[in-house]
């Protein structure tokens, strides 16, 4: 399956994007099962995350040659990098290459944290965040460990 690391499943799909833990491309959906967190006990998961990003780079470069591309997903990285995640952000930047802009870089969410879910676009597009929604409801119930991102995808081509 594209020579990517094990732990990915395929199912049907019809668009090209990286959404949450799925890559939708053509008639296939490739699911990333790489749940990462801090700590030496998670070393194998981080190795899979790096393998995934390295495997993603050729596909992203190929798609960028054929027109506008928007990549969305939970990349588990706060950007710009800190001393802790500098190496992993480097792998993310390598995967995106100079063909993509990371439109969510440095964005602070409604809860005061930098995003780990990102939107990257080729230079024919731009994504502008309009707002983020918090991780909890008004009554304090947790909805998700990620904020919702609301924005507008715009074409920069006539």
KAURGI-V388277 format. One line per field, one symbol per residue. ss: DSSP state (H for helix, E for strand, C for the rest). Layout:
# KAURGI-V388277
ss: ???
This chain:
# KAURGI-V388277
ss: CCCCCCCCEEECCCCCEEECCEEEECCEEEECCCCCCCCHHHHHHHHHHHHHHHHHHHHHHHHHCCCCCEEEEECCCCCCCCCCCHHHHHHHHHHHHHHEEECCCCCECCCCCECCEEEEEECCEEEEEEEEECCECCCCCECCCCCEEEEEEEECCC
